[in-house]
Amino acid sequence: MRIDYDAGSLATRDVYRLLTSLVIPRPIAWVSTVDAAGNPNLAPHSFFTVASADPGIVQFTSETRKDTLRNIEATGEFVVNLAPRSLLREVNASAVHFPPGTSEFTEASLRTEASAVVAPPRVADSPAVLECTLHQVVPVGRSFLVLGLVRHIAVDQAVLDERGRPAAERLDPLSRLGGSLYGTLGEVLHLRRISLEEWESGER
């Protein structure tokens, strides 16, 4: 038996809790930015995915107008750092609501490295990063959808497979679940996509 909810009559917090507990797992965009004065900021955003491959555009959602969004609007640049399992505590620490101008890199004892084409620094121990320039900010309700044009990709050689592609098991990414729960990669299943011809011939 299902329990039905009228989303329009629920409190905002209840809608949030239901959606973030049901739409799982969610990859984490660990976004580094700098403000207009050059002060670095780092924050995890779990409403994150690829928007386009041609051109390469990624998207994440800022719930309300936070430091990350303000910095991107001021400078037009940001970096998405992959959030690996080995940096779980640091990812969580960077979610603390520090005062503006505070460096989450310093607070979480994270090493930085210079980006190749944008001003915001990268998380040195992240296995892969996407350097982006702002493509568009789209207001959605009380949130803001941030679209970033991927300008540069850097991947640690240690996480590449024999074909030169990033290997999921080696990346070992974190994901967000409901509440205070995080997910890890777990079992990886391989199932090749079936062509129409194979389907019609009876291959299932």
C-alpha positions, 0 to 999 in steps of 0.5 A: 500500500502506498502513502500519498502526499499532496506536494502542494499542501506540504511544508517546504521542508517536508517536500525537501526531505521527501525529494532528497530521500527519494531522488538518490543517489545524487552525485556531489559537485564540490564547487570551488570559487573565489569572490571579487577580492580573490578569497576562495570558497568551497562548498558541496552541492548535491543537485548536480548532473551533466546538462550537455555534452556538445558543448560540455555543460554541467549544472548544479542547483544553489538552494537560495543565494549562497556564497558559491552563487554570488561568487560565480555571478561576480567572477564568471568562473568555478571548478567542480571537484570530484568528491571521493570517499577518502575526503568524506569528512572534508566534504562535510566540513566544507558544508558548514555555514562559515561567514563570508570570506572564510576559506573552507580549504583552510578550515577543512585542512585541504590542499589547493592547486592552481587551476589551468584556465580559471581563477578558483583553485582546485582541491589538490587531492580530488581525483578529477576536476572540471574547470568551468565558466558561467553559461547561465543562471536560471531561477527555479522557485527559491533556487538557482540552476547554475549552468557551467561551460566546461573549459578544462578537465583534469584527471589523475592518471591513477584513476584511468583504466587501460583504455584511458577512461576514468574508472568508476571503482578508482574514482570511488565517488561519494553521493548524497542520500537522504538526511545525513546519509552519504552513499559510496559506489558499492557493487558495479553492474555491467549491462550492455545496451541492446540495439533495436535489431537485437531486441526485435530478434529476441535478445533480452 
